[in-house]
Amino acid sequence: MAIYRFKVSFDDYDVVREIDIKSNQTFEEFHYAIHKAINFNPENSSSFYVSNDHWIKGEEIAFLPSERKIENGIKLMKDVKLSKFIDDPHQKFYYVSNFEKPFDFHVQLIKISLEADPNIDYPVCVRATGDAPKQFRITAPAAGTSAIDSVADEFDIEEPGELDVFGIDVEDLSAHTETSEDDENPESEESADGEDEFGDMGYGDGDEEYGNNRDDY
């Protein structure tokens, strides 16, 4: 049984994963392996595209496609083995994860081994470089609402801890909320301290002394 090693690179980030997978495994299994390697939730519409050396998209192989694509007879990841589309020792695929909030990837075959390791459960990530970005961008919550509660409402979940399943770090959300609150009135404390520090230093009576030099500042 041949083993393919694919290099999976984010199109817009310096993040790389290398994944070993059996030649008779499906594109759907590869899809799940990629998402596991970058800690993304895989349950979103995504597609592989057979590509040339210039990453031009060719035939599409889909996961959770739209009704229109299904009616047009699109190939489904769960039905297609990787070996069916390996025509080149450096075969390339353009991969789009989550069409609603997409991340694009370059996927390239970099090695073919003739035998599988019986001690390995394929597919498996064998090399990781760089930290993947968060799958969902955090936007400012409504007034009086924490970032955690805002995102939890968006994904219709009851426990904030479940956000990890969607590739969202709860600790990062908490930090984001604290930062937002600190930024709301950045000058309030400075103004209060400023009165104590400078209020009795006579700057209010110094207009005549410095008045002619204001243009210099």
CORWO-V637343 format. One record per residue. N is the residue number from 1. SS is DSSP state (hx for helix, st for strand, lp for the rest). OMEGA is omega in whole degrees, 0 to 359 (999 if undefined). Layout:
N|SS|OMEGA + N|SS|OMEGA
This chain:
1|lp|180 + 2|lp|176 + 3|st|177 + 4|st|170 + 5|st|180 + 6|st|171 + 7|st|183 + 8|st|184 + 9|st|171 + 10|st|180 + 11|lp|187 + 12|lp|182 + 13|lp|179 + 14|lp|183 + 15|lp|184 + 16|st|171 + 17|st|173 + 18|st|187 + 19|st|174 + 20|st|182 + 21|st|180 + 22|st|182 + 23|lp|182 + 24|lp|175 + 25|lp|188 + 26|st|175 + 27|hx|178 + 28|hx|177 + 29|hx|177 + 30|hx|177 + 31|hx|180 + 32|hx|180 + 33|hx|178 + 34|hx|182 + 35|hx|177 + 36|hx|183 + 37|hx|181 + 38|hx|178 + 39|lp|175 + 40|lp|172 + 41|lp|185 + 42|lp|189 + 43|lp|177 + 44|lp|180 + 45|lp|184 + 46|st|181 + 47|st|165 + 48|st|174 + 49|st|174 + 50|st|187 + 51|st|173 + 52|lp|183 + 53|lp|180 + 54|lp|178 + 55|lp|174 + 56|lp|183 + 57|st|175 + 58|st|182 + 59|st|184 + 60|st|175 + 61|st|196 + 62|st|172 + 63|st|184 + 64|lp|182 + 65|lp|177 + 66|lp|178 + 67|hx|181 + 68|hx|180 + 69|hx|179 + 70|hx|179 + 71|hx|180 + 72|lp|174 + 73|lp|181 + 74|lp|177 + 75|st|180 + 76|st|182 + 77|hx|185 + 78|hx|183 + 79|hx|189 + 80|lp|176 + 81|st|181 + 82|hx|184 + 83|hx|182 + 84|hx|184 + 85|hx|175 + 86|lp|181 + 87|lp|187 + 88|lp|179 + 89|lp|176 + 90|lp|183 + 91|lp|180 + 92|st|173 + 93|st|171 + 94|st|187 + 95|st|178 + 96|st|178 + 97|st|175 + 98|lp|183 + 99|lp|180 + 100|lp|177 + 101|lp|195 + 102|lp|165 + 103|st|181 + 104|st|182 + 105|st|168 + 106|st|182 + 107|st|183 + 108|st|174 + 109|st|183 + 110|st|181 + 111|st|174 + 112|st|176 + 113|st|185 + 114|lp|182 + 115|lp|177 + 116|lp|175 + 117|lp|183 + 118|lp|181 + 119|lp|183 + 120|lp|176 + 121|lp|183 + 122|lp|358 + 123|lp|182 + 124|st|176 + 125|st|185 + 126|st|179 + 127|st|180 + 128|st|178 + 129|st|178 + 130|lp|178 + 131|lp|180 + 132|lp|176 + 133|lp|175 + 134|lp|184 + 135|lp|182 + 136|lp|180 + 137|lp|180 + 138|lp|177 + 139|lp|182 + 140|lp|180 + 141|lp|177 + 142|lp|181 + 143|lp|178 + 144|lp|181 + 145|lp|179 + 146|lp|179 + 147|hx|180 + 148|hx|181 + 149|hx|182 + 150|hx|181 + 151|hx|178 + 152|hx|177 + 153|hx|181 + 154|hx|182 + 155|lp|174 + 156|lp|176 + 157|lp|184 + 158|lp|182 + 159|lp|180 + 160|hx|180 + 161|hx|180 + 162|hx|180 + 163|hx|179 + 164|hx|180 + 165|hx|182 + 166|hx|178 + 167|lp|181 + 168|lp|181 + 169|lp|182 + 170|hx|180 + 171|hx|177 + 172|hx|179 + 173|hx|180 + 174|hx|179 + 175|hx|179 + 176|hx|180 + 177|hx|181 + 178|hx|179 + 179|hx|180 + 180|hx|181 + 181|hx|180 + 182|hx|183 + 183|hx|184 + 184|hx|180 + 185|lp|186 + 186|lp|185 + 187|lp|186 + 188|hx|182 + 189|hx|180 + 190|hx|180 + 191|hx|181 + 192|hx|180 + 193|hx|182 + 194|hx|181 + 195|hx|180 + 196|hx|187 + 197|hx|187 + 198|hx|188 + 199|lp|184 + 200|lp|184 + 201|lp|173 + 202|lp|180 + 203|hx|179 + 204|hx|180 + 205|hx|184 + 206|lp|182 + 207|hx|183 + 208|hx|183 + 209|hx|185 + 210|hx|187 + 211|hx|184 + 212|hx|182 + 213|hx|185 + 214|hx|181 + 215|hx|180 + 216|hx|182 + 217|lp|999
